[in-house]
Each structure stands twice: as structure tokens, then as C-alpha cells.
Amino acid sequence: MIRTLVIGFGQVAANFAVGLERVKSGEAEPYGVPLADQDFGVRIDEVEIVGAVDVDKRKVGRDLASVAEEFYGLRSPSGALRDVYVHRGLGGEWVRDLFPVENEDWSLSLSRVEELIQELKPDVILDVTTTQSAHAYEDIEEFEGAVARGDAAPGQVYAYLALKASRRIGPLAYVNLNPTPVAHSPAILKLAEQTGCIVLGDDGATGATPLTADLLEHLRERNRRVYSIAQFNIGGNTDFLSLTEEKRNRAKEETKSSVVRDILGYDAPHYIKPTGYLEPLGDKKFVAMHIWWESFNGAVDELIVNMRINDSPALAGLIVDLARIGWLLKKKGLRGTVYEVNAFYMKRPAPPGSRNISRFHAYELLTRFIKSL
């Protein structure tokens, strides 16, 4: 069994939990799970969710099945997720603008979450908390000081507590699916090396970003000069609500935009960022894309794409893979981070300084790497 703990039981996590149980029970096919048809010794039915963490007090203390149904209209198979619960996460100023949270001494909050990780003994921790604005930490001592003061972003703090807990419960894999620099923080990677853990990230790549990467690769391979790229994203879920805060929006923009220079080799004028929150859209975001380029003999061409994408299920399908891959990497004794995995699943693949590549090439790189294990 792959013991899996989810940080942030929102719409993505609920889709992951319910979808996973439906696949395991035979109610649904594993569409949207990239490596579902590849046998690398870790089956989907071995993934077991042992708990979730959230800051919304309406969810804390309740079982995952009831929260998924009441908040997101997702019905679990009979009996599934009824004995798995949402536990209280870290609060603080980061979440007061989004969720009702109660005051708690920060050091007590840190100890409580670390003890929870030790109690649940996860093999893999999946961070699907909402977008946070933060900077990377180079030095371990500086990072630990920021954690103690409550200055680090929640995703970074959860990663720190997981790595700290691993000294007692053994190595684990921490997967960061939001733009917070976790796998891009050298201090966190150093701690992962010291504790024998794996840290994957940052920012799960779904929807428009992988498509943009593949389209740019297509143009690069044909030596076409890209004049401009515009990509708009509008949604109505909690993550898009959080992105109405400029700092968080900028953090997401940085991970989405890095693909341009990495693939083309030059910084074509571009506007690639989450552009708005519209509540009626709910989880089905609207994406529009326009790419303009020059071809042979001065011909100018353009591509226009419109999409409606169910945002949370797209990421949830990737998480099924990442739970299995995280466990496999841990079992094989790898530590730190693994570019071959990050390049396919993440918008900003770690380690720091790594290139974004097209998802077609990243898929080939990933499958070769998995087979090598």
C-alpha cells in the first residue's frame, strides 16, 4: 500500500480522492492518468489515502467522502473514504482572506502538524494548496528561521515539517503542485538529500501550459520566428479567486511564462498568465490562445485556440501518477529531486536552473527513466 497524505482538501484533492476510488472500484476508467497503461510495478489500486489537511474549519474533522459530496458534488463509491478524515492545517495570515480560521500559537501549530505526519506515516505527501507568493531559500539556517517565525509560505513549511518528520518515520516523497518554490528552494533540496527524501515540483502542468509548450516546440523545430504569444485563463474556482491577489498571480505567471525562452531559445513577446476570476465558470476554466509567427519567404501565420477545461480533474489525473512515482523513487533510494519526472508533470521543473521542454519530449524522457528503474 502507498500511504498518501493530501495537503489542501479542495476541488483538486476531492477529484483525486473520489476519482481514485472510482477507478479502483471499476466505476471509471483511468483516463487522464498518463502512465495508467504502463506497468512499472506500482498499481493504481495500491494508492491509499490515509488523511488530508485543510484550513477550512467547515471541513476539519469530517470524512473525505462527505466533504467531497457536500462541497463539490462528487459521490464516492459505497463505503469509500468514510474512515479517512480532514485534519486541521496551518493557519496564519496566508489564509485569513480565503477561509475562516482560528487563532493558534504558531509553534503549537507546527508541532501539531509534524505529529500528525508522524502518526499517519505517509509514503507520499501531495501538496495541492492554493497558489502562494514566496521566494526560494538558499540557506538551511535561514529557511529554518523563516519557518519558526512564520515567514515562509505554507507549502514550504509543510515540506519542512515532512522532511523533519521523516527523521523518525523514514524517507518519504513530497510532491508540490502549486507555484511556491519548494523543489526550487536549494535549502529544501539540501534537507531532502540529508534525510533521504524526494521532493518533486513545482506547479503541476495541465491544460494550456503543456499545449503551449508543444506548439512552441513545433514552431521551433520548423525554424519559424515567433512574434508574439497571448494566453488567457479565466476560471471560477478557489485557486482563481486566490489569484486576484497580485502577488499570487505573479507567482503563477512566473511558472507559466518560463516555457517561452526555454523552448524557443529567445524571449518572444508574450502575455501568459491567469487573467481573471468569474464565479459562474466554476471549475471549468476558459482558455484562449493566440500565437503569431513568420514562416518562409516572409509569410506570416497565426494560430488561435479556444478551450474549456475542467481544471481540477486535469490535475487530479496527474496526481495518481505522481503518488505511484513518488513511492517508486523512494523505494529505489533516490533523494533530492528528479528532473525526468518534473519535466513532464510540472510547469517549472526542478532542480533550479532546469529547462522547460515540450511535453512530447518530456514524456519520452520520463518513460525511459521509469523503465530504467
SULJO-V375758 format. One record per run of one state. SS is the DSSP state (h for helix, s for strand, l for the rest). FROM is the first residue (numbers start at 1). LEN is the number of residues. If there is no record, write none. Layout:
BEGIN
<<SS & FROM & LEN> <SS & FROM & LEN>>
END
This chain:
BEGIN
<<l & 1 & 1> <s & 2 & 6> <l & 8 & 3> <h & 11 & 15> <l & 26 & 18> <h & 44 & 3> <s & 47 & 8> <l & 55 & 8> <s & 63 & 1> <h & 64 & 9> <l & 73 & 12> <s & 85 & 4> <l & 89 & 4> <h & 93 & 4> <l & 97 & 9> <h & 106 & 15> <l & 121 & 3> <s & 124 & 4> <l & 128 & 12> <h & 140 & 10> <l & 150 & 4> <h & 154 & 16> <l & 170 & 3> <s & 173 & 4> <l & 177 & 9> <h & 186 & 10> <l & 196 & 2> <s & 198 & 3> <l & 201 & 3> <s & 204 & 1> <l & 205 & 3> <h & 208 & 14> <l & 222 & 3> <s & 225 & 11> <l & 236 & 2> <h & 238 & 5> <l & 243 & 3> <h & 246 & 12> <l & 258 & 1> <h & 259 & 6> <l & 265 & 4> <s & 269 & 9> <l & 278 & 1> <h & 279 & 3> <l & 282 & 2> <s & 284 & 11> <l & 295 & 1> <h & 296 & 3> <l & 299 & 1> <s & 300 & 11> <h & 311 & 21> <l & 332 & 4> <s & 336 & 1> <l & 337 & 2> <h & 339 & 7> <s & 346 & 1> <l & 347 & 12> <h & 359 & 14> <l & 373 & 1>>
END
